[in-house]
Amino acid sequence: MGGNKGGFSGSSWLGVARAMLPGIAVPGLLIGLAATFLMLTGGSGQPEQQQSRVDADGRYQLVTPWNTVFDRAMLKGRPYLIWYGCTDCADGSADTLARMVRLRKASGQGDEAVRIVMITLDPQRDTPERLRQFVDHVGGGVIALTGNAEVVAQVADNAGIFVRRATMPGGALQIEHTSDVYLYDANDDFFARISPKDSDAAALAKLRGVFKIAPRNAETTPGGRSRKLS
């Protein structure tokens, strides 16, 4: 028979609204609220994606799976791994990132010591919602970022990432790209590449090596720990 089981019908909602808002033209109010919602969401029912940007020095602001702005400056202070790819790349994006999570654990430094970042090369399809599902699948607190296609292309170009797009028979898009993971130190300086061809032992040696570089605003104590300079 249909109907709204366990809830209010449209007429019920109008009755409640009239009781709570006497003297106000409720239908007009509801229409106004709906128009405001559509304006904020771009008419799609989903919040509009945050704006992304990049400057000539490579500083960027991209968008997280939760549709918030992520500034590259947030990465400074701890080493981080960054990989450029997409959620459905043929080279196994989830496997690449899962390997980085595993290597980080093997380093013995803890999950907070090294952040793992993915920047999508397919921003048209890798929306914040899609990235959220992807990072939930990968686990390990991976930070996935997307943004405007032109901005993402510039960020990848600044990093020297090879990207080639090809349309396959049947119309499917294939993206070929650099498969290495880039390792940066706590000063946001490039330290090493981790290649898919590297053994886990070789990759782990690079990851452990980055911890020997102290932040420039710190000095190293005899015990090997960093201490901030005043």
C-alpha positions in Angstrom: 0.0 0.0 0.0 3.1 2.3 0.3 3.2 5.2 2.7 5.9 6.4 5.2 6.1 3.7 7.7 7.4 4.9 11.1 7.7 8.5 9.9 5.7 11.6 9.0 3.9 12.1 5.7 4.3 15.3 3.8 1.0 16.7 5.3 2.1 15.7 8.8 5.3 17.7 8.4 3.4 20.7 7.3 1.1 20.4 10.3 4.1 20.3 12.7 5.7 23.2 11.0 2.6 25.3 11.2 2.2 24.5 14.9 5.9 25.5 15.6 6.0 28.5 13.3 2.6 30.3 13.6 2.1 33.2 11.3 4.8 32.1 8.8 3.9 30.9 5.3 5.3 27.4 5.8 5.2 26.2 2.2 7.1 29.3 1.1 9.6 28.8 3.9 10.2 25.2 2.9 10.7 26.2 -0.7 13.2 28.9 0.4 15.1 26.4 2.5 15.2 23.9 -0.4 16.5 26.5 -2.7 19.2 27.4 -0.3 20.2 23.8 0.0 20.4 23.3 -3.7 22.5 26.5 -4.1 25.0 25.2 -1.5 25.2 21.8 -3.1 25.2 22.9 -6.7 21.9 21.2 -7.3 23.3 17.7 -7.0 22.3 17.0 -3.4 26.0 16.7 -2.5 28.2 19.4 -1.1 30.3 21.2 -3.8 33.9 20.1 -3.8 36.4 22.4 -2.1 38.7 24.5 -4.3 42.2 23.3 -4.9 45.3 25.3 -5.9 49.0 25.2 -6.5 51.6 27.9 -6.7 54.9 28.2 -8.7 56.9 26.9 -5.7 55.0 23.7 -5.6 52.9 24.5 -2.5 49.5 23.0 -3.0 46.1 22.8 -1.4 44.1 19.7 -2.4 40.9 18.0 -1.2 40.6 15.2 1.3 38.0 12.3 1.2 36.0 14.4 3.7 35.9 17.4 1.3 38.2 19.5 3.5 41.2 21.4 2.3 44.7 19.8 2.9 47.7 22.1 2.6 51.1 20.6 1.8 52.6 22.6 4.7 50.7 20.1 7.0 53.2 17.4 6.0 56.3 19.2 7.2 57.6 18.1 10.6 57.5 14.3 10.0 58.7 12.1 7.1 56.1 11.0 4.6 55.6 8.7 1.7 53.7 10.0 -1.4 52.3 8.0 -4.3 50.6 9.3 -7.4 48.0 7.0 -8.9 44.3 6.3 -9.0 41.8 4.1 -7.3 41.4 1.7 -10.2 44.9 1.8 -11.7 45.9 -1.4 -13.4 49.2 -1.5 -11.4 47.4 -2.2 -8.1 47.1 1.0 -6.3 45.6 -0.6 -3.2 48.5 -3.1 -3.1 51.1 -0.4 -3.4 49.7 1.6 -0.5 49.1 -1.5 1.6 52.7 -2.4 1.1 53.7 1.1 2.4 51.5 0.5 5.5 53.2 -2.8 6.1 56.7 -1.4 5.7 55.9 1.5 8.1 54.8 -1.0 10.7 58.0 -3.0 10.1 60.1 0.1 10.6 59.1 0.0 14.3 58.5 3.8 14.4 54.8 3.7 14.8 51.9 4.8 12.5 52.3 8.5 13.5 56.0 8.6 12.5 55.5 8.5 8.8 52.4 9.6 6.9 51.3 7.9 3.7 49.8 10.1 1.1 48.1 9.3 -2.3 47.4 12.0 -4.9 45.0 10.8 -7.5 45.9 11.3 -11.2 42.2 10.7 -12.1 40.4 13.5 -10.3 37.4 13.5 -12.6 36.5 10.0 -11.3 38.2 10.0 -7.9 35.8 12.2 -6.1 36.1 12.7 -2.3 33.4 10.1 -1.8 35.2 7.6 -3.9 38.5 8.2 -2.2 36.8 7.8 1.2 35.7 4.3 0.2 39.1 3.6 -1.1 41.1 4.6 2.0 38.6 2.7 4.2 39.5 -0.4 2.1 43.2 0.1 2.2 43.3 1.1 5.9 46.4 2.3 7.7 45.3 6.0 7.9 46.3 6.7 4.3 45.7 10.3 3.3 44.1 10.5 -0.2 43.9 13.7 -2.1 42.1 15.0 -5.2 41.3 18.4 -6.7 40.7 20.3 -9.9 42.2 18.4 -12.9 44.5 21.3 -13.9 45.8 21.7 -10.4 46.4 18.0 -10.0 48.2 17.9 -13.3 50.5 20.7 -12.2 51.2 19.1 -8.8 52.2 15.9 -10.6 54.3 17.8 -13.2 56.1 19.6 -10.4 57.0 16.3 -8.9 58.3 14.9 -12.2 55.6 12.3 -12.5 55.1 10.7 -15.9 51.5 10.5 -16.8 49.9 9.2 -20.1 46.2 8.7 -20.7 44.9 6.4 -23.4 41.5 5.4 -24.5 41.3 1.6 -24.8 39.0 -0.3 -27.2 35.5 0.0 -25.8 36.1 3.5 -24.5 37.7 2.7 -21.2 40.3 5.1 -19.9 43.8 3.8 -19.0 46.3 5.9 -17.1 50.0 5.0 -17.2 52.1 6.7 -14.6 55.3 6.6 -12.6 54.8 3.7 -10.1 57.6 4.7 -7.6 56.6 5.9 -4.1 58.5 9.1 -3.1 59.9 9.4 0.4 60.4 12.9 2.0 62.1 13.7 5.2 60.8 15.8 8.1 62.0 19.0 6.4 59.8 18.3 3.3 62.9 17.5 1.2 63.0 14.6 -1.2 65.0 11.7 0.3 64.5 8.5 -1.9 62.3 6.6 -4.2 60.8 3.2 -3.3 60.4 1.2 -6.5 58.0 -1.8 -6.9 61.2 -3.7 -7.9 62.8 -2.9 -4.5 62.9 -5.8 -2.1 61.1 -5.2 1.2 64.6 -5.2 2.9 65.8 -2.5 0.5 62.7 -0.4 0.9 62.8 -0.7 4.6 66.4 0.4 4.7 65.4 3.6 2.9 62.5 4.2 5.2 64.7 3.7 8.3 67.3 6.0 6.8 65.0 9.0 6.7 64.6 8.9 10.5 68.3 9.8 10.8 67.6 13.3 9.3 66.6 15.7 12.1 64.3 18.6 11.4 66.3 21.8 10.7 64.8 23.5 13.7 66.0 20.6 16.0 69.3 19.3 17.3 70.1 15.7 18.0 70.9 14.6 21.5 73.5 11.9 22.3 70.7 9.4 22.6 69.7 10.0 19.0 66.5 11.8 19.7 65.6 15.2 18.2 65.1 18.2 20.4 63.6 21.4 19.2 65.8 24.5 19.4 64.3 27.4 21.3 
